[in-house]
Amino acid sequence: MRSGTRLVLGLAVLVGLGAALPSAASASAVPTTAVSTAVAQTWGSYGSSDWKAWAWGRSSLSSSGLRVTGYLYDSPRTRACSWVKVRSLSDRLTYRTVTFKNCSSSAPRTFRVNAGYALKSEAKLCRGTSTRITGKCSGWRLIWRQGG
């Protein structure tokens, strides 16, 4: 009896929605950018172990795969630089790592990674000199995973 009631209620809802749906002519005028914003995820604010480097950003899917964008901040009153490492696991089960640095404590640096067809993507924040990472790194933080 309950399943019959659910079926009747479900059909009533569908009939009610059918009147509210736009016609096929107006539905084709919907821009494709509305679809791509539905799969974007924001991430952060993640920091290094001493919280003198931090980053946040957005992960989104495009026709060419995963795109990770973000901002890398460096703490004022320090001589060291901030580093972010973005690691992506591809559909071939290999990792690709990209590194960005910011030595300017007055302005954040933007970064962008086109990860392609990735299964997941992670970020790690570190401190270092202007030429290499010296330590004080956070653990890997998940910024995007296939399926949410």
Residue pairs with C-beta under 8 A, 6 or more apart in sequence:
21 27
36 60
36 61
36 62
37 60
39 60
39 61
40 58
40 59
40 60
40 61
41 58
41 59
41 60
41 143
41 144
42 56
42 57
42 58
42 59
43 56
43 57
43 58
43 59
43 70
43 123
43 141
43 142
43 143
43 144
44 54
44 55
44 56
44 57
44 70
44 123
44 143
45 54
45 55
45 56
46 54
46 55
46 56
46 123
46 125
46 138
46 141
47 53
47 54
47 55
47 125
47 138
48 54
48 82
48 125
48 126
48 127
48 136
48 137
48 138
49 136
49 137
49 138
50 127
50 136
51 75
52 74
52 75
52 78
52 80
52 82
52 127
52 136
53 72
53 73
53 74
53 75
53 82
53 83
53 84
53 102
53 125
53 126
53 127
54 73
54 82
54 125
55 70
55 71
55 72
55 73
55 82
55 84
55 123
55 125
56 70
56 71
57 68
57 69
57 70
57 71
57 111
57 143
58 68
58 69
58 70
59 66
59 67
59 68
59 69
59 121
59 143
59 144
60 66
60 67
60 69
61 67
64 114
64 116
65 114
65 115
65 116
65 117
65 118
66 88
66 114
66 115
66 116
66 117
66 118
66 121
66 144
67 112
67 113
67 114
67 115
68 86
68 88
68 112
68 113
68 115
68 121
68 143
68 144
69 110
69 111
69 112
69 113
70 84
70 110
70 111
70 123
71 108
71 109
71 110
71 111
72 82
72 83
72 84
72 100
72 101
72 102
72 108
72 109
72 110
72 111
73 82
73 102
73 108
74 81
74 82
74 102
74 103
74 104
74 105
74 108
75 82
75 105
76 105
76 106
77 105
78 105
80 127
80 128
80 129
80 134
81 101
81 102
81 103
81 127
81 128
81 129
81 130
82 101
82 102
82 103
82 125
82 126
82 127
83 99
83 100
83 101
83 102
83 125
83 126
83 127
83 128
83 133
84 99
84 100
84 101
84 111
84 123
84 124
84 125
84 126
85 97
85 98
85 99
85 123
85 124
85 126
85 133
86 97
86 98
86 99
86 100
86 111
86 113
86 115
86 121
86 122
86 123
86 143
87 95
87 96
87 97
87 121
87 122
87 123
87 124
87 140
88 95
88 96
88 97
88 113
88 115
88 116
88 118
88 120
88 121
88 122
89 95
89 118
89 119
89 120
89 121
90 96
90 115
90 116
90 117
90 118
90 119
91 117
91 118
91 119
93 119
96 115
96 116
98 113
99 133
100 109
100 111
101 109
101 128
101 130
102 108
102 109
103 130
113 121
115 121
118 144
118 146
119 145
119 146
120 142
120 144
120 145
120 146
121 142
121 143
121 144
121 145
122 140
122 141
122 142
122 143
123 140
123 141
123 143
124 137
124 138
124 139
124 140
124 141
125 137
125 138
126 133
126 134
126 135
126 136
126 137
126 138
127 133
127 134
127 135
127 136
127 137
128 134
128 135
